[in-house]
Amino acid sequence: MMILQPYVQESISLHPQEFSYIIKILDNQDNVKGVFMTESTKADLKKRVLMAVRDYGINLTQFRNAMSEWAGLNVTDMECFRFLSLKGIATPSELARYTGLTSGATTTMIDRLEKAGLVERQPNPNDRRGTLIVTTKSSTEKAASWFASARQAQDELISSYSEEELEIIADVFEQFVNLWKQEREKIRRE
């Protein structure tokens, strides 16, 4: 349910066509979101969205940097661990491509992750001389504990939106993922 309430500042004389609203979206009685909005143009809203996306990226990077430091890893090590956690298994060459590191630097990174008990090397059944890098069983539990607070906060935030709003939010993020993949491919072709 959306409630629009006119908002007028007493000290400002407004033209009859100029007005503002406070938009309150009521999911239930305990969950009220209030957003102050002026009658914005589409261009203003596009700027606001792009600024929010930029700020989201910056804050996510800062969170990842802080989490890496807290866990005693550098950022690249943490990104590699995250990649392995999602993928499950990778060759050192795949990790080098993902991180942009040289083969020597990738080996050193794998050594650090192995020393931290987060990954282990296993023989590659398809290549007698090769190895596969996998996360350890204990690393999954360890990482889950690292991100428990952030996961809870995300769940609370996401739960505050209706199904319709979540459809829009999911669509926007999915479209941005595709956009960045396409832009990355353009850079690689140049």
matplotlib code that plots the C-alpha trace (Angstrom):
import matplotlib.pyplot as plt

x = [0.0, 1.4, 0.4, 1.2, 1.3, 1.8, 4.9, 5.2, 7.9, 6.4, 9.4, 9.3, 6.6, 5.8, 4.4, 1.1, 2.8, 5.8, 5.1, 6.8, 5.6, 6.8, 6.2, 5.6, 5.5, 3.7, 4.6, 3.0, 2.4, 5.9, 7.7, 7.4, 9.8, 9.8, 11.5, 11.4, 11.0, 10.5, 8.7, 11.8, 12.5, 13.6, 17.0, 17.2, 16.1, 18.7, 21.4, 20.2, 20.2, 23.7, 25.0, 23.5, 25.0, 28.4, 28.1, 27.0, 30.2, 32.4, 30.9, 31.0, 34.7, 35.4, 33.6, 35.5, 38.8, 37.9, 36.8, 40.0, 42.1, 40.1, 40.5, 44.3, 44.2, 45.0, 42.2, 43.3, 43.5, 40.0, 38.6, 40.3, 38.8, 35.4, 35.7, 36.7, 33.8, 31.4, 33.0, 34.0, 37.2, 39.7, 43.1, 45.9, 45.7, 42.0, 42.8, 45.5, 43.1, 40.4, 42.8, 45.0, 48.1, 51.2, 51.6, 54.3, 52.1, 49.2, 51.3, 52.3, 48.7, 47.6, 50.4, 49.0, 45.5, 46.6, 48.7, 45.5, 43.6, 41.2, 42.2, 44.0, 45.7, 44.4, 45.8, 44.0, 42.6, 42.6, 46.3, 48.9, 51.1, 48.4, 46.7, 43.2, 42.5, 39.5, 38.2, 38.6, 35.5, 36.4, 36.8, 33.1, 32.2, 34.9, 33.7, 30.1, 31.0, 32.9, 29.9, 27.0, 26.3, 26.3, 24.0, 21.6, 21.6, 21.0, 18.2, 16.5, 16.8, 15.6, 12.7, 11.4, 10.4, 7.3, 7.5, 6.9, 9.7, 12.0, 11.3, 12.4, 15.5, 16.5, 16.0, 18.1, 21.0, 20.8, 20.8, 23.9, 25.7, 25.0, 26.1, 29.4, 30.1, 29.5, 31.7, 34.5, 34.3, 34.6, 37.7, 39.3, 38.6, 40.3]
y = [0.0, 3.4, 6.6, 9.9, 12.9, 16.4, 18.0, 21.8, 23.9, 27.0, 29.2, 28.6, 29.9, 27.2, 27.6, 25.7, 23.1, 22.7, 20.3, 17.4, 14.2, 11.9, 8.4, 5.7, 2.1, 0.0, -3.7, -4.2, -2.1, -2.6, -1.8, 1.7, 3.2, 6.9, 8.5, 12.3, 12.8, 16.0, 15.8, 14.5, 14.2, 10.9, 12.4, 13.2, 9.7, 8.2, 10.2, 9.0, 5.4, 5.6, 7.3, 4.6, 1.9, 3.7, 4.0, 0.3, -0.7, 1.5, 0.3, -3.4, -3.0, -1.3, -4.1, -6.8, -5.0, -4.7, -8.4, -9.5, -7.5, -8.9, -12.5, -11.9, -12.2, -9.7, -8.7, -10.9, -13.9, -13.3, -12.8, -16.1, -17.9, -16.4, -17.6, -21.1, -21.1, -20.4, -22.6, -25.4, -26.4, -24.7, -25.2, -22.8, -21.5, -20.7, -18.8, -16.9, -15.8, -14.9, -12.8, -11.5, -12.7, -14.3, -18.1, -17.5, -15.0, -17.4, -20.2, -17.9, -17.0, -20.6, -21.3, -18.6, -19.9, -23.4, -22.3, -20.5, -23.9, -22.5, -24.5, -27.7, -29.1, -32.3, -34.3, -33.5, -36.8, -35.4, -34.2, -36.3, -33.3, -30.9, -30.0, -28.9, -26.3, -26.9, -25.3, -27.3, -28.6, -26.4, -23.3, -23.3, -23.1, -20.6, -18.3, -18.7, -17.3, -14.4, -13.2, -14.1, -10.5, -9.3, -12.1, -11.4, -7.7, -8.5, -10.8, -8.2, -5.6, -7.8, -9.1, -5.6, -5.4, -6.8, -9.6, -7.0, -4.8, -7.7, -8.6, -5.1, -5.1, -8.6, -7.5, -4.4, -6.3, -9.1, -6.5, -4.8, -8.2, -8.6, -5.1, -5.5, -8.8, -7.2, -4.2, -6.5, -8.4, -5.1, -4.2, -7.7, -7.4, -4.0]
z = [0.0, -0.9, 0.9, -0.6, 1.8, 0.6, 2.1, 2.2, 3.7, 5.3, 4.6, 0.8, -1.5, -4.0, -7.5, -7.6, -10.0, -7.7, -4.8, -3.0, -1.5, 1.3, 0.0, 2.6, 1.6, 4.1, 4.1, 7.5, 10.5, 11.9, 8.7, 7.3, 4.8, 4.3, 1.4, 0.7, -3.0, -5.0, -8.4, -10.2, -13.8, -15.3, -15.7, -12.0, -11.1, -13.6, -11.9, -8.5, -9.6, -11.1, -8.0, -5.8, -8.0, -7.7, -4.0, -3.7, -5.6, -3.5, -0.2, -1.2, -2.2, 1.2, 3.0, 1.1, 1.9, 5.6, 5.7, 4.0, 6.5, 9.4, 8.1, 7.7, 4.0, 1.2, -1.1, -4.0, -1.7, -0.4, -4.0, -5.0, -2.0, -2.8, -6.5, -5.3, -2.8, -5.6, -8.3, -6.0, -7.9, -10.2, -11.8, -10.9, -14.5, -14.1, -10.8, -12.6, -15.3, -12.8, -10.6, -13.3, -11.5, -13.1, -12.6, -10.0, -8.0, -8.3, -6.8, -3.9, -3.4, -3.3, -0.8, 1.5, 1.2, 1.9, 4.9, 6.2, 5.9, 3.3, 0.3, -0.6, -3.7, -5.2, -8.1, -11.4, -12.7, -16.3, -16.2, -14.3, -13.9, -12.9, -9.7, -8.8, -6.0, -3.8, -0.6, 2.5, 4.5, 7.5, 5.3, 4.4, 8.1, 8.8, 6.0, 7.0, 10.4, 8.9, 6.9, 9.3, 10.3, 6.8, 5.6, 8.4, 7.6, 3.9, 4.7, 6.9, 4.2, 1.4, 3.5, 3.9, 0.2, -1.5, -4.1, -6.8, -5.5, -5.3, -9.0, -10.0, -7.8, -9.0, -12.6, -12.2, -10.6, -13.3, -16.0, -14.5, -14.3, -18.0, -18.8, -17.0, -18.7, -22.1, -21.2, -20.0, -23.2, -25.2, -23.3, -23.9, -27.7, -28.0]

ax = plt.figure().add_subplot(projection="3d")
ax.plot(x, y, z, "-o")
ax.set_aspect("equal")
plt.show()
